Amino acid sequence: MKRLLYFALVIVSFVLFTVNVQPIQAQSNCDPSYPDVCIAPAPPDLDCDEIPYRNFRVVGGDPHGFDRDRDGIGCES
């Protein structure tokens, strides 16, 4: 009986984890240029002091201009 309960707990935990985990980019209206954070696409144009994120990855285009030195890191402190 204990094995059955343990197995059921493992299965339920796995299902809950896989259902609740989704890439940030899959959330509504996130710009794919910033895959690790959810920033709405321009317009409006945003500046670093208008968002809560720092030192995040920037790929492809950078419509907001968060990666001024073009090293792939946005809003460096």
mmCIF file as gemmi writes it, N, C-alpha and C atoms, coordinates in Angstrom:
data_model
loop_
_atom_site.group_PDB
_atom_site.id
_atom_site.type_symbol
_atom_site.label_atom_id
_atom_site.label_alt_id
_atom_site.label_comp_id
_atom_site.label_asym_id
_atom_site.label_entity_id
_atom_site.label_seq_id
_atom_site.pdbx_PDB_ins_code
_atom_site.Cartn_x
_atom_site.Cartn_y
_atom_site.Cartn_z
_atom_site.occupancy
_atom_site.B_iso_or_equiv
_atom_site.pdbx_formal_charge
_atom_site.auth_seq_id
_atom_site.auth_asym_id
_atom_site.pdbx_PDB_model_num
ATOM 1 N N . MET Axp A 1 ? 0.819 -1.192 0 1 0 ? 1 A 1
ATOM 2 C CA . MET Axp A 1 ? 0 0 0 1 0 ? 1 A 1
ATOM 3 C C . MET Axp A 1 ? 0.868 1.262 0 1 0 ? 1 A 1
ATOM 4 N N . LYS Axp A 2 ? 1.972 1.234 0.785 1 0 ? 2 A 1
ATOM 5 C CA . LYS Axp A 2 ? 2.863 2.39 0.833 1 0 ? 2 A 1
ATOM 6 C C . LYS Axp A 2 ? 3.495 2.637 -0.531 1 0 ? 2 A 1
ATOM 7 N N . ARG Axp A 3 ? 3.847 1.573 -1.218 1 0 ? 3 A 1
ATOM 8 C CA . ARG Axp A 3 ? 4.447 1.719 -2.55 1 0 ? 3 A 1
ATOM 9 C C . ARG Axp A 3 ? 3.456 2.362 -3.52 1 0 ? 3 A 1
ATOM 10 N N . LEU Axp A 4 ? 2.214 1.952 -3.441 1 0 ? 4 A 1
ATOM 11 C CA . LEU Axp A 4 ? 1.189 2.511 -4.313 1 0 ? 4 A 1
ATOM 12 C C . LEU Axp A 4 ? 0.996 4.002 -4.034 1 0 ? 4 A 1
ATOM 13 N N . LEU Axp A 5 ? 0.951 4.387 -2.769 1 0 ? 5 A 1
ATOM 14 C CA . LEU Axp A 5 ? 0.815 5.802 -2.415 1 0 ? 5 A 1
ATOM 15 C C . LEU Axp A 5 ? 2.03 6.597 -2.88 1 0 ? 5 A 1
ATOM 16 N N . TYR Axp A 6 ? 3.214 6.038 -2.701 1 0 ? 6 A 1
ATOM 17 C CA . TYR Axp A 6 ? 4.434 6.713 -3.141 1 0 ? 6 A 1
ATOM 18 C C . TYR Axp A 6 ? 4.426 6.897 -4.657 1 0 ? 6 A 1
ATOM 19 N N . PHE Axp A 7 ? 4.064 5.855 -5.373 1 0 ? 7 A 1
ATOM 20 C CA . PHE Axp A 7 ? 3.998 5.924 -6.833 1 0 ? 7 A 1
ATOM 21 C C . PHE Axp A 7 ? 2.978 6.974 -7.277 1 0 ? 7 A 1
ATOM 22 N N . ALA Axp A 8 ? 1.816 7 -6.646 1 0 ? 8 A 1
ATOM 23 C CA . ALA Axp A 8 ? 0.783 7.985 -6.989 1 0 ? 8 A 1
ATOM 24 C C . ALA Axp A 8 ? 1.278 9.4 -6.712 1 0 ? 8 A 1
ATOM 25 N N . LEU Axp A 9 ? 1.978 9.601 -5.615 1 0 ? 9 A 1
ATOM 26 C CA . LEU Axp A 9 ? 2.521 10.916 -5.278 1 0 ? 9 A 1
ATOM 27 C C . LEU Axp A 9 ? 3.55 11.361 -6.306 1 0 ? 9 A 1
ATOM 28 N N . VAL Axp A 10 ? 4.397 10.454 -6.747 1 0 ? 10 A 1
ATOM 29 C CA . VAL Axp A 10 ? 5.397 10.777 -7.765 1 0 ? 10 A 1
ATOM 30 C C . VAL Axp A 10 ? 4.714 11.162 -9.077 1 0 ? 10 A 1
ATOM 31 N N . ILE Axp A 11 ? 3.724 10.418 -9.485 1 0 ? 11 A 1
ATOM 32 C CA . ILE Axp A 11 ? 3.008 10.704 -10.734 1 0 ? 11 A 1
ATOM 33 C C . ILE Axp A 11 ? 2.297 12.055 -10.651 1 0 ? 11 A 1
ATOM 34 N N . VAL Axp A 12 ? 1.597 12.305 -9.559 1 0 ? 12 A 1
ATOM 35 C CA . VAL Axp A 12 ? 0.884 13.581 -9.4 1 0 ? 12 A 1
ATOM 36 C C . VAL Axp A 12 ? 1.871 14.742 -9.386 1 0 ? 12 A 1
ATOM 37 N N . SER Axp A 13 ? 2.977 14.597 -8.686 1 0 ? 13 A 1
ATOM 38 C CA . SER Axp A 13 ? 3.988 15.66 -8.648 1 0 ? 13 A 1
ATOM 39 C C . SER Axp A 13 ? 4.544 15.935 -10.034 1 0 ? 13 A 1
ATOM 40 N N . PHE Axp A 14 ? 4.828 14.893 -10.783 1 0 ? 14 A 1
ATOM 41 C CA . PHE Axp A 14 ? 5.352 15.059 -12.14 1 0 ? 14 A 1
ATOM 42 C C . PHE Axp A 14 ? 4.351 15.785 -13.028 1 0 ? 14 A 1
ATOM 43 N N . VAL Axp A 15 ? 3.102 15.388 -12.961 1 0 ? 15 A 1
ATOM 44 C CA . VAL Axp A 15 ? 2.065 16.017 -13.787 1 0 ? 15 A 1
ATOM 45 C C . VAL Axp A 15 ? 1.909 17.485 -13.419 1 0 ? 15 A 1
ATOM 46 N N . LEU Axp A 16 ? 1.846 17.793 -12.14 1 0 ? 16 A 1
ATOM 47 C CA . LEU Axp A 16 ? 1.71 19.191 -11.722 1 0 ? 16 A 1
ATOM 48 C C . LEU Axp A 16 ? 2.908 20.014 -12.154 1 0 ? 16 A 1
ATOM 49 N N . PHE Axp A 17 ? 4.099 19.472 -12.051 1 0 ? 17 A 1
ATOM 50 C CA . PHE Axp A 17 ? 5.302 20.201 -12.443 1 0 ? 17 A 1
ATOM 51 C C . PHE Axp A 17 ? 5.311 20.477 -13.938 1 0 ? 17 A 1
ATOM 52 N N . THR Axp A 18 ? 5.006 19.484 -14.742 1 0 ? 18 A 1
ATOM 53 C CA . THR Axp A 18 ? 5.067 19.682 -16.192 1 0 ? 18 A 1
ATOM 54 C C . THR Axp A 18 ? 3.945 20.578 -16.695 1 0 ? 18 A 1
ATOM 55 N N . VAL Axp A 19 ? 2.818 20.599 -16.03 1 0 ? 19 A 1
ATOM 56 C CA . VAL Axp A 19 ? 1.716 21.463 -16.448 1 0 ? 19 A 1
ATOM 57 C C . VAL Axp A 19 ? 2.006 22.915 -16.092 1 0 ? 19 A 1
ATOM 58 N N . ASN Axp A 20 ? 2.598 23.162 -14.925 1 0 ? 20 A 1
ATOM 59 C CA . ASN Axp A 20 ? 2.812 24.526 -14.454 1 0 ? 20 A 1
ATOM 60 C C . ASN Axp A 20 ? 4.068 25.178 -14.99 1 0 ? 20 A 1
ATOM 61 N N . VAL Axp A 21 ? 5.016 24.404 -15.477 1 0 ? 21 A 1
ATOM 62 C CA . VAL Axp A 21 ? 6.255 24.978 -15.984 1 0 ? 21 A 1
ATOM 63 C C . VAL Axp A 21 ? 6.07 25.291 -17.463 1 0 ? 21 A 1
ATOM 64 N N . GLN Axp A 22 ? 6.254 26.557 -17.817 1 0 ? 22 A 1
ATOM 65 C CA . GLN Axp A 22 ? 6.191 26.955 -19.216 1 0 ? 22 A 1
ATOM 66 C C . GLN Axp A 22 ? 7.233 28.028 -19.435 1 0 ? 22 A 1
ATOM 67 N N . PRO Axp A 23 ? 7.821 28.067 -20.597 1 0 ? 23 A 1
ATOM 68 C CA . PRO Axp A 23 ? 8.811 29.097 -20.85 1 0 ? 23 A 1
ATOM 69 C C . PRO Axp A 23 ? 8.195 30.477 -20.701 1 0 ? 23 A 1
ATOM 70 N N . ILE Axp A 24 ? 9.004 31.413 -20.224 1 0 ? 24 A 1
ATOM 71 C CA . ILE Axp A 24 ? 8.528 32.779 -20.054 1 0 ? 24 A 1
ATOM 72 C C . ILE Axp A 24 ? 8.014 33.32 -21.374 1 0 ? 24 A 1
ATOM 73 N N . GLN Axp A 25 ? 8.696 32.994 -22.441 1 0 ? 25 A 1
ATOM 74 C CA . GLN Axp A 25 ? 8.32 33.496 -23.758 1 0 ? 25 A 1
ATOM 75 C C . GLN Axp A 25 ? 6.928 33.02 -24.165 1 0 ? 25 A 1
ATOM 76 N N . ALA Axp A 26 ? 6.485 31.878 -23.633 1 0 ? 26 A 1
ATOM 77 C CA . ALA Axp A 26 ? 5.17 31.358 -23.987 1 0 ? 26 A 1
ATOM 78 C C . ALA Axp A 26 ? 4.05 32.136 -23.31 1 0 ? 26 A 1
ATOM 79 N N . GLN Axp A 27 ? 4.39 32.956 -22.321 1 0 ? 27 A 1
ATOM 80 C CA . GLN Axp A 27 ? 3.377 33.793 -21.7 1 0 ? 27 A 1
ATOM 81 C C . GLN Axp A 27 ? 2.885 34.806 -22.723 1 0 ? 27 A 1
ATOM 82 N N . SER Axp A 28 ? 1.775 35.401 -22.449 1 0 ? 28 A 1
ATOM 83 C CA . SER Axp A 28 ? 1.168 36.295 -23.432 1 0 ? 28 A 1
ATOM 84 C C . SER Axp A 28 ? 2.011 37.528 -23.705 1 0 ? 28 A 1
ATOM 85 N N . ASN Axp A 29 ? 2.169 37.825 -24.979 1 0 ? 29 A 1
ATOM 86 C CA . ASN Axp A 29 ? 2.754 39.072 -25.455 1 0 ? 29 A 1
ATOM 87 C C . ASN Axp A 29 ? 4.18 39.342 -24.968 1 0 ? 29 A 1
ATOM 88 N N . CYS Axp A 30 ? 5.066 38.361 -25.058 1 0 ? 30 A 1
ATOM 89 C CA . CYS Axp A 30 ? 6.468 38.549 -24.676 1 0 ? 30 A 1
ATOM 90 C C . CYS Axp A 30 ? 7.332 38.634 -25.932 1 0 ? 30 A 1
ATOM 91 N N . ASP Axp A 31 ? 8.263 39.569 -25.954 1 0 ? 31 A 1
ATOM 92 C CA . ASP Axp A 31 ? 9.15 39.747 -27.104 1 0 ? 31 A 1
ATOM 93 C C . ASP Axp A 31 ? 10.191 38.629 -27.131 1 0 ? 31 A 1
ATOM 94 N N . PRO Axp A 32 ? 10.335 37.904 -28.252 1 0 ? 32 A 1
ATOM 95 C CA . PRO Axp A 32 ? 11.294 36.801 -28.33 1 0 ? 32 A 1
ATOM 96 C C . PRO Axp A 32 ? 12.755 37.247 -28.278 1 0 ? 32 A 1
ATOM 97 N N . SER Axp A 33 ? 13.023 38.526 -28.37 1 0 ? 33 A 1
ATOM 98 C CA . SER Axp A 33 ? 14.404 39.012 -28.264 1 0 ? 33 A 1
ATOM 99 C C . SER Axp A 33 ? 14.944 38.874 -26.847 1 0 ? 33 A 1
ATOM 100 N N . TYR Axp A 34 ? 14.036 38.697 -25.881 1 0 ? 34 A 1
ATOM 101 C CA . TYR Axp A 34 ? 14.412 38.591 -24.471 1 0 ? 34 A 1
ATOM 102 C C . TYR Axp A 34 ? 13.828 37.291 -23.921 1 0 ? 34 A 1
ATOM 103 N N . PRO Axp A 35 ? 14.44 36.132 -24.254 1 0 ? 35 A 1
ATOM 104 C CA . PRO Axp A 35 ? 13.819 34.837 -23.977 1 0 ? 35 A 1
ATOM 105 C C . PRO Axp A 35 ? 13.73 34.443 -22.507 1 0 ? 35 A 1
ATOM 106 N N . ASP Axp A 36 ? 14.511 35.062 -21.633 1 0 ? 36 A 1
ATOM 107 C CA . ASP Axp A 36 ? 14.521 34.655 -20.227 1 0 ? 36 A 1
ATOM 108 C C . ASP Axp A 36 ? 13.63 35.515 -19.342 1 0 ? 36 A 1
ATOM 109 N N . VAL Axp A 37 ? 13.081 36.587 -19.888 1 0 ? 37 A 1
ATOM 110 C CA . VAL Axp A 37 ? 12.181 37.471 -19.15 1 0 ? 37 A 1
ATOM 111 C C . VAL Axp A 37 ? 10.997 37.796 -20.054 1 0 ? 37 A 1
ATOM 112 N N . CYS Axp A 38 ? 9.931 38.29 -19.497 1 0 ? 38 A 1
ATOM 113 C CA . CYS Axp A 38 ? 8.767 38.647 -20.305 1 0 ? 38 A 1
ATOM 114 C C . CYS Axp A 38 ? 8.672 40.161 -20.399 1 0 ? 38 A 1
ATOM 115 N N . ILE Axp A 39 ? 9.045 40.671 -21.566 1 0 ? 39 A 1
ATOM 116 C CA . ILE Axp A 39 ? 8.971 42.099 -21.851 1 0 ? 39 A 1
ATOM 117 C C . ILE Axp A 39 ? 8.103 42.251 -23.093 1 0 ? 39 A 1
ATOM 118 N N . ALA Axp A 40 ? 7.109 43.119 -22.994 1 0 ? 40 A 1
ATOM 119 C CA . ALA Axp A 40 ? 6.197 43.327 -24.121 1 0 ? 40 A 1
ATOM 120 C C . ALA Axp A 40 ? 6.947 43.925 -25.298 1 0 ? 40 A 1
ATOM 121 N N . PRO Axp A 41 ? 6.559 43.559 -26.505 1 0 ? 41 A 1
ATOM 122 C CA . PRO Axp A 41 ? 7.2 44.135 -27.682 1 0 ? 41 A 1
ATOM 123 C C . PRO Axp A 41 ? 6.89 45.633 -27.804 1 0 ? 41 A 1
ATOM 124 N N . ALA Axp A 42 ? 7.78 46.347 -28.483 1 0 ? 42 A 1
ATOM 125 C CA . ALA Axp A 42 ? 7.555 47.773 -28.734 1 0 ? 42 A 1
ATOM 126 C C . ALA Axp A 42 ? 6.466 47.907 -29.786 1 0 ? 42 A 1
ATOM 127 N N . PRO Axp A 43 ? 5.736 48.993 -29.862 1 0 ? 43 A 1
ATOM 128 C CA . PRO Axp A 43 ? 5.753 50.124 -28.938 1 0 ? 43 A 1
ATOM 129 C C . PRO Axp A 43 ? 4.956 49.816 -27.685 1 0 ? 43 A 1
ATOM 130 N N . PRO Axp A 44 ? 5.113 50.505 -26.603 1 0 ? 44 A 1
ATOM 131 C CA . PRO Axp A 44 ? 6.005 51.657 -26.469 1 0 ? 44 A 1
ATOM 132 C C . PRO Axp A 44 ? 7.436 51.213 -26.252 1 0 ? 44 A 1
ATOM 133 N N . ASP Axp A 45 ? 8.361 52.075 -26.569 1 0 ? 45 A 1
ATOM 134 C CA . ASP Axp A 45 ? 9.775 51.818 -26.326 1 0 ? 45 A 1
ATOM 135 C C . ASP Axp A 45 ? 10.018 51.932 -24.829 1 0 ? 45 A 1
ATOM 136 N N . LEU Axp A 46 ? 10.687 50.938 -24.26 1 0 ? 46 A 1
ATOM 137 C CA . LEU Axp A 46 ? 10.97 50.935 -22.826 1 0 ? 46 A 1
ATOM 138 C C . LEU Axp A 46 ? 12.445 51.172 -22.582 1 0 ? 46 A 1
ATOM 139 N N . ASP Axp A 47 ? 12.772 51.739 -21.43 1 0 ? 47 A 1
ATOM 140 C CA . ASP Axp A 47 ? 14.145 51.91 -20.98 1 0 ? 47 A 1
ATOM 141 C C . ASP Axp A 47 ? 14.378 51.006 -19.781 1 0 ? 47 A 1
ATOM 142 N N . CYS Axp A 48 ? 15.646 50.763 -19.453 1 0 ? 48 A 1
ATOM 143 C CA . CYS Axp A 48 ? 15.982 49.862 -18.35 1 0 ? 48 A 1
ATOM 144 C C . CYS Axp A 48 ? 15.352 50.296 -17.027 1 0 ? 48 A 1
ATOM 145 N N . ASP Axp A 49 ? 15.249 51.589 -16.787 1 0 ? 49 A 1
ATOM 146 C CA . ASP Axp A 49 ? 14.678 52.038 -15.517 1 0 ? 49 A 1
ATOM 147 C C . ASP Axp A 49 ? 13.156 51.855 -15.457 1 0 ? 49 A 1
ATOM 148 N N . GLU Axp A 50 ? 12.561 51.386 -16.546 1 0 ? 50 A 1
ATOM 149 C CA . GLU Axp A 50 ? 11.118 51.159 -16.584 1 0 ? 50 A 1
ATOM 150 C C . GLU Axp A 50 ? 10.739 49.686 -16.454 1 0 ? 50 A 1
ATOM 151 N N . ILE Axp A 51 ? 11.736 48.808 -16.309 1 0 ? 51 A 1
ATOM 152 C CA . ILE Axp A 51 ? 11.469 47.376 -16.167 1 0 ? 51 A 1
ATOM 153 C C . ILE Axp A 51 ? 12.193 46.853 -14.931 1 0 ? 51 A 1
ATOM 154 N N . PRO Axp A 52 ? 11.723 45.741 -14.345 1 0 ? 52 A 1
ATOM 155 C CA . PRO Axp A 52 ? 12.348 45.224 -13.124 1 0 ? 52 A 1
ATOM 156 C C . PRO Axp A 52 ? 13.533 44.286 -13.36 1 0 ? 52 A 1
ATOM 157 N N . TYR Axp A 53 ? 13.885 44 -14.609 1 0 ? 53 A 1
ATOM 158 C CA . TYR Axp A 53 ? 14.903 42.995 -14.915 1 0 ? 53 A 1
ATOM 159 C C . TYR Axp A 53 ? 16.269 43.63 -15.125 1 0 ? 53 A 1
ATOM 160 N N . ARG Axp A 54 ? 17.329 42.906 -14.758 1 0 ? 54 A 1
ATOM 161 C CA . ARG Axp A 54 ? 18.71 43.323 -14.987 1 0 ? 54 A 1
ATOM 162 C C . ARG Axp A 54 ? 19.515 42.115 -15.446 1 0 ? 54 A 1
ATOM 163 N N . ASN Axp A 55 ? 20.505 42.372 -16.278 1 0 ? 55 A 1
ATOM 164 C CA . ASN Axp A 55 ? 21.457 41.343 -16.718 1 0 ? 55 A 1
ATOM 165 C C . ASN Axp A 55 ? 20.771 40.128 -17.339 1 0 ? 55 A 1
ATOM 166 N N . PHE Axp A 56 ? 19.872 40.366 -18.272 1 0 ? 56 A 1
ATOM 167 C CA . PHE Axp A 56 ? 19.169 39.281 -18.944 1 0 ? 56 A 1
ATOM 168 C C . PHE Axp A 56 ? 19.695 39.121 -20.365 1 0 ? 56 A 1
ATOM 169 N N . ARG Axp A 57 ? 19.475 37.928 -20.92 1 0 ? 57 A 1
ATOM 170 C CA . ARG Axp A 57 ? 19.972 37.586 -22.248 1 0 ? 57 A 1
ATOM 171 C C . ARG Axp A 57 ? 19.176 38.311 -23.332 1 0 ? 57 A 1
ATOM 172 N N . VAL Axp A 58 ? 19.893 38.825 -24.334 1 0 ? 58 A 1
ATOM 173 C CA . VAL Axp A 58 ? 19.276 39.472 -25.497 1 0 ? 58 A 1
ATOM 174 C C . VAL Axp A 58 ? 19.736 38.708 -26.735 1 0 ? 58 A 1
ATOM 175 N N . VAL Axp A 59 ? 18.778 38.238 -27.55 1 0 ? 59 A 1
ATOM 176 C CA . VAL Axp A 59 ? 19.112 37.492 -28.767 1 0 ? 59 A 1
ATOM 177 C C . VAL Axp A 59 ? 18.433 38.142 -29.964 1 0 ? 59 A 1
ATOM 178 N N . GLY Axp A 60 ? 19.045 38.021 -31.113 1 0 ? 60 A 1
ATOM 179 C CA . GLY Axp A 60 ? 18.454 38.59 -32.326 1 0 ? 60 A 1
ATOM 180 C C . GLY Axp A 60 ? 18.38 40.101 -32.25 1 0 ? 60 A 1
ATOM 181 N N . GLY Axp A 61 ? 17.24 40.635 -32.638 1 0 ? 61 A 1
ATOM 182 C CA . GLY Axp A 61 ? 17.038 42.081 -32.579 1 0 ? 61 A 1
ATOM 183 C C . GLY Axp A 61 ? 16.901 42.555 -31.139 1 0 ? 61 A 1
ATOM 184 N N . ASP Axp A 62 ? 17.03 43.836 -30.956 1 0 ? 62 A 1
ATOM 185 C CA . ASP Axp A 62 ? 16.892 44.435 -29.626 1 0 ? 62 A 1
ATOM 186 C C . ASP Axp A 62 ? 16.033 45.688 -29.768 1 0 ? 62 A 1
ATOM 187 N N . PRO Axp A 63 ? 14.714 45.502 -29.989 1 0 ? 63 A 1
ATOM 188 C CA . PRO Axp A 63 ? 13.863 46.642 -30.309 1 0 ? 63 A 1
ATOM 189 C C . PRO Axp A 63 ? 13.816 47.727 -29.24 1 0 ? 63 A 1
ATOM 190 N N . HIS Axp A 64 ? 14.066 47.366 -27.993 1 0 ? 64 A 1
ATOM 191 C CA . HIS Axp A 64 ? 14.042 48.37 -26.925 1 0 ? 64 A 1
ATOM 192 C C . HIS Axp A 64 ? 15.415 49 -26.69 1 0 ? 64 A 1
ATOM 193 N N . GLY Axp A 65 ? 16.456 48.425 -27.246 1 0 ? 65 A 1
ATOM 194 C CA . GLY Axp A 65 ? 17.801 48.967 -27.054 1 0 ? 65 A 1
ATOM 195 C C . GLY Axp A 65 ? 18.353 48.725 -25.661 1 0 ? 65 A 1
ATOM 196 N N . PHE Axp A 66 ? 18.002 47.591 -25.054 1 0 ? 66 A 1
ATOM 197 C CA . PHE Axp A 66 ? 18.494 47.272 -23.714 1 0 ? 66 A 1
ATOM 198 C C . PHE Axp A 66 ? 19.964 46.872 -23.72 1 0 ? 66 A 1
ATOM 199 N N . ASP Axp A 67 ? 20.457 46.361 -24.833 1 0 ? 67 A 1
ATOM 200 C CA . ASP Axp A 67 ? 21.843 45.881 -24.936 1 0 ? 67 A 1
ATOM 201 C C . ASP Axp A 67 ? 22.669 46.901 -25.721 1 0 ? 67 A 1
ATOM 202 N N . ARG Axp A 68 ? 23.003 47.997 -25.088 1 0 ? 68 A 1
ATOM 203 C CA . ARG Axp A 68 ? 23.688 49.104 -25.769 1 0 ? 68 A 1
ATOM 204 C C . ARG Axp A 68 ? 25.061 48.714 -26.312 1 0 ? 68 A 1
ATOM 205 N N . ASP Axp A 69 ? 25.807 47.883 -25.56 1 0 ? 69 A 1
ATOM 206 C CA . ASP Axp A 69 ? 27.153 47.513 -26.016 1 0 ? 69 A 1
ATOM 207 C C . ASP Axp A 69 ? 27.157 46.244 -26.868 1 0 ? 69 A 1
ATOM 208 N N . ARG Axp A 70 ? 25.991 45.691 -27.144 1 0 ? 70 A 1
ATOM 209 C CA . ARG Axp A 70 ? 25.806 44.527 -28.024 1 0 ? 70 A 1
ATOM 210 C C . ARG Axp A 70 ? 26.601 43.286 -27.607 1 0 ? 70 A 1
ATOM 211 N N . ASP Axp A 71 ? 26.667 43.066 -26.299 1 0 ? 71 A 1
ATOM 212 C CA . ASP Axp A 71 ? 27.362 41.873 -25.813 1 0 ? 71 A 1
ATOM 213 C C . ASP Axp A 71 ? 26.402 40.738 -25.458 1 0 ? 71 A 1
ATOM 214 N N . GLY Axp A 72 ? 25.101 40.924 -25.733 1 0 ? 72 A 1
ATOM 215 C CA . GLY Axp A 72 ? 24.121 39.879 -25.475 1 0 ? 72 A 1
ATOM 216 C C . GLY Axp A 72 ? 23.495 39.934 -24.099 1 0 ? 72 A 1
ATOM 217 N N . ILE Axp A 73 ? 23.837 40.944 -23.298 1 0 ? 73 A 1
ATOM 218 C CA . ILE Axp A 73 ? 23.283 41.097 -21.954 1 0 ? 73 A 1
ATOM 219 C C . ILE Axp A 73 ? 22.559 42.44 -21.881 1 0 ? 73 A 1
ATOM 220 N N . GLY Axp A 74 ? 21.293 42.407 -21.484 1 0 ? 74 A 1
ATOM 221 C CA . GLY Axp A 74 ? 20.501 43.63 -21.414 1 0 ? 74 A 1
ATOM 222 C C . GLY Axp A 74 ? 20.465 44.233 -20.03 1 0 ? 74 A 1
ATOM 223 N N . CYS Axp A 75 ? 20.404 45.549 -19.981 1 0 ? 75 A 1
ATOM 224 C CA . CYS Axp A 75 ? 20.287 46.319 -18.733 1 0 ? 75 A 1
ATOM 225 C C . CYS Axp A 75 ? 21.336 45.909 -17.709 1 0 ? 75 A 1
ATOM 226 N N . GLU Axp A 76 ? 22.584 45.932 -18.138 1 0 ? 76 A 1
ATOM 227 C CA . GLU Axp A 76 ? 23.669 45.578 -17.219 1 0 ? 76 A 1
ATOM 228 C C . GLU Axp A 76 ? 23.799 46.638 -16.137 1 0 ? 76 A 1
ATOM 229 N N . SER Axp A 77 ? 24.043 46.168 -14.903 1 0 ? 77 A 1
ATOM 230 C CA . SER Axp A 77 ? 24.172 47.123 -13.798 1 0 ? 77 A 1
ATOM 231 C C . SER Axp A 77 ? 25.537 47.754 -13.739 1 0 ? 77 A 1
